[in-house]
Amino acid sequence: MGERVMIFIDGSNLYHSLKNHFGRMDLDIGKFCQKLLRRRRLVRIYYYNAKVGQKQEPELYKQQQAFFAGINAIPYTELRLGRLVYTNWPSVPPYEKGTDVQLATDMITHSYKSNYDVAILVAGDNDFAGAVQAVKDNGKHVEVALFGKEGTSHQLREVADRVIQINARVLKDCWKQV
């Protein structure tokens, strides 16, 4: 039977991490998740992101819609969308609203429903440490997939049952174009 795994991905963290560490964003999310699974049983992938404003950024909106269609095409994947809030645009960049709370809520809710044995969190925000602890307190295992140096996301590293260090070697065969 094997352990049942749910993967929770903070899309904006993934995007910025790929951009900053690898200078490219063409990651095949499906292949990447298979790598994280390591032959365990996938229940579902949840991918969290915020929708770009069509009025404010029409070009980026189009690109994002195409990207979302790709995410929706991955079997057993749910796209969960928060929103971007534009105040004083374009002089002030928009900020995300609701995505982190949604991710934390889903991770905890599914743990209480016993929908998984292991949660894999792809995120770098220390704010998730409390949710990770709550899931562990409910008897589930939590692995955190992190980009960057040892010093980053300190609280997440501390609270995780296992840290998956994401580097070039891990991502080697996970890119769309080689």
C-alpha positions as CSV (number, residue, x, y, z in Angstrom):
1,M,0.0,0.0,0.0
2,G,2.7,2.5,1.0
3,E,2.5,5.9,2.6
4,R,-0.2,8.3,1.2
5,V,1.3,11.6,0.3
6,M,-0.2,15.1,-0.3
7,I,2.0,17.8,-1.8
8,F,1.3,21.5,-0.9
9,I,3.1,24.0,-3.2
10,D,3.4,27.7,-2.5
11,G,3.4,28.8,-6.1
12,S,4.9,32.2,-5.7
13,N,7.7,30.9,-3.4
14,L,8.5,28.2,-6.1
15,Y,8.5,30.8,-8.9
16,H,10.8,33.2,-7.1
17,S,13.1,30.4,-5.9
18,L,13.5,29.0,-9.4
19,K,14.1,32.5,-10.8
20,N,16.7,33.4,-8.1
21,H,18.5,30.1,-7.9
22,F,18.4,28.8,-11.4
23,G,17.4,31.8,-13.6
24,R,14.6,29.8,-15.2
25,M,11.0,28.9,-14.4
26,D,10.2,26.2,-16.9
27,L,9.9,23.5,-14.3
28,D,7.8,20.5,-15.1
29,I,5.7,20.4,-11.9
30,G,4.5,16.9,-12.5
31,K,8.0,15.5,-12.8
32,F,9.1,17.6,-9.9
33,C,6.4,16.1,-7.7
34,Q,7.2,12.6,-8.8
35,K,10.8,13.2,-7.6
36,L,9.5,14.4,-4.2
37,L,7.2,11.4,-3.9
38,R,10.0,8.8,-4.1
39,R,7.7,5.9,-5.1
40,R,5.2,6.6,-2.4
41,R,1.5,6.9,-3.2
42,L,0.2,10.3,-4.4
43,V,-3.2,11.3,-3.1
44,R,-3.2,14.9,-4.4
45,I,-1.1,17.9,-5.3
46,Y,-2.4,21.4,-4.2
47,Y,-0.8,24.3,-6.0
48,Y,-1.4,27.8,-4.5
49,N,-1.1,31.0,-6.4
50,A,-2.6,34.4,-6.8
51,K,-4.4,35.5,-9.9
52,V,-2.8,38.5,-11.8
53,G,-5.2,41.3,-12.6
54,Q,-6.4,41.2,-16.2
55,K,-7.0,44.9,-16.3
56,Q,-3.7,45.8,-14.6
57,E,-1.3,43.3,-16.3
58,P,-3.0,41.9,-19.4
59,E,0.2,40.3,-20.9
60,L,1.2,38.6,-17.6
61,Y,-2.4,37.6,-17.1
62,K,-2.4,35.7,-20.5
63,Q,0.9,34.0,-19.6
64,Q,-0.5,33.0,-16.2
65,Q,-3.7,31.6,-17.7
66,A,-1.6,29.3,-19.9
67,F,0.5,28.3,-16.9
68,F,-2.6,27.5,-14.9
69,A,-3.9,25.4,-17.7
70,G,-0.7,23.4,-17.5
71,I,-1.1,22.9,-13.8
72,N,-4.7,21.8,-14.2
73,A,-3.6,19.2,-16.8
74,I,-1.4,17.4,-14.2
75,P,-3.4,14.4,-12.8
76,Y,-4.6,14.7,-9.2
77,T,-3.7,18.3,-9.0
78,E,-5.8,21.1,-7.6
79,L,-5.1,24.8,-8.4
80,R,-6.1,27.0,-5.4
81,L,-6.1,30.7,-6.2
82,G,-5.9,33.6,-3.9
83,R,-5.8,37.1,-5.3
84,L,-3.4,39.9,-5.9
85,V,-4.3,43.2,-4.4
86,Y,-3.4,46.3,-6.4
87,T,-3.1,49.5,-4.4
88,N,-1.4,52.5,-6.1
89,W,-0.6,50.4,-9.1
90,P,1.8,50.7,-11.0
91,S,4.0,52.6,-8.6
92,V,3.5,50.0,-5.9
93,P,3.7,46.2,-6.8
94,P,0.6,44.1,-5.9
95,Y,0.6,41.8,-2.9
96,E,-0.9,38.3,-2.4
97,K,-4.0,37.9,-0.3
98,G,-5.3,34.6,1.1
99,T,-3.0,32.0,-0.4
100,D,-0.8,31.2,2.6
101,V,-3.8,31.0,4.9
102,Q,-5.6,28.7,2.4
103,L,-2.5,26.4,2.2
104,A,-2.1,26.2,5.9
105,T,-5.9,25.5,6.4
106,D,-5.9,22.8,3.7
107,M,-2.8,21.1,5.2
108,I,-4.3,21.0,8.7
109,T,-7.9,20.1,7.5
110,H,-6.6,17.1,5.4
111,S,-4.5,15.9,8.3
112,Y,-7.6,15.8,10.6
113,K,-9.6,14.0,7.9
114,S,-6.7,11.5,7.7
115,N,-6.4,12.0,3.9
116,Y,-2.7,11.5,4.0
117,D,0.2,10.0,6.0
118,V,2.8,12.5,4.8
119,A,2.5,16.1,3.8
120,I,5.2,17.5,1.6
121,L,5.3,21.3,1.8
122,V,7.1,23.2,-1.0
123,A,7.5,26.7,0.7
124,G,10.1,28.8,2.4
125,D,8.0,31.0,4.6
126,N,8.6,30.6,8.4
127,D,4.9,31.5,8.9
128,F,4.1,27.9,7.9
129,A,5.9,26.5,11.0
130,G,2.8,26.6,13.2
131,A,0.7,24.7,10.6
132,V,3.5,22.1,10.2
133,Q,3.6,21.7,14.0
134,A,-0.2,21.3,14.1
135,V,-0.1,18.6,11.5
136,K,2.7,16.8,13.4
137,D,0.7,17.0,16.6
138,N,-2.1,15.2,14.7
139,G,0.2,12.3,14.1
140,K,1.2,13.0,10.5
141,H,4.7,13.4,9.0
142,V,5.8,16.6,7.3
143,E,8.6,17.0,4.9
144,V,9.6,20.5,3.7
145,A,11.2,21.0,0.3
146,L,13.5,24.0,0.5
147,F,15.7,26.1,-1.8
148,G,18.7,28.0,-0.7
149,K,21.3,27.8,2.0
150,E,21.2,26.1,5.4
151,G,20.5,29.4,7.1
152,T,17.3,30.1,5.3
153,S,13.8,29.3,6.6
154,H,15.3,28.4,10.0
155,Q,12.0,27.7,11.8
156,L,10.7,25.5,9.0
157,R,13.9,23.5,9.0
158,E,13.6,23.0,12.8
159,V,9.9,21.9,12.8
160,A,10.0,19.6,9.7
161,D,10.4,15.9,10.1
162,R,12.6,15.8,7.0
163,V,14.1,18.6,4.9
164,I,14.4,18.0,1.2
165,Q,17.1,20.3,-0.1
166,I,16.3,21.3,-3.7
167,N,19.3,21.9,-5.8
168,A,20.4,21.5,-9.4
169,R,21.0,17.8,-9.0
170,V,17.4,17.2,-7.7
171,L,15.9,19.2,-10.6
172,K,18.2,17.8,-13.3
173,D,15.5,15.9,-15.2
174,C,12.5,18.1,-14.1
175,W,12.8,20.9,-16.7
176,K,10.5,21.2,-19.6
177,Q,13.3,22.1,-22.1
178,V,16.6,20.5,-21.8
